């Protein structure tokens, strides 16, 4: 169960990191336009 839990946590962290990167890129894009 620990291994499965670690895998699920990695998936959640990957999605969380991708979301942050997407928001950061969008903010960087907005700041570059203005």
C-alpha positions in Angstrom: 0.0 0.0 0.0 2.9 2.3 0.7 4.2 2.0 -2.8 0.8 2.6 -4.3 0.4 5.6 -2.0 3.8 7.0 -3.1 2.8 6.6 -6.8 -0.5 8.4 -6.3 1.3 11.2 -4.4 3.8 11.5 -7.2 0.9 11.9 -9.7 -0.7 14.5 -7.6 2.6 16.4 -7.2 3.2 16.2 -11.0 -0.2 17.7 -11.7 0.3 20.3 -9.0 3.7 21.3 -10.5 2.3 21.4 -14.0 -0.5 23.6 -12.9 1.9 26.0 -11.2 4.1 26.1 -14.3 1.1 26.8 -16.5 0.0 29.7 -14.2 3.6 31.0 -14.0 3.8 30.9 -17.8 0.5 32.7 -18.2 1.5 35.3 -15.7 4.8 35.8 -17.5 3.0 36.1 -20.8 0.6 38.7 -19.3 3.5 40.7 -17.8 5.4 40.6 -21.1 2.4 42.0 -23.0 1.9 44.9 -20.7 
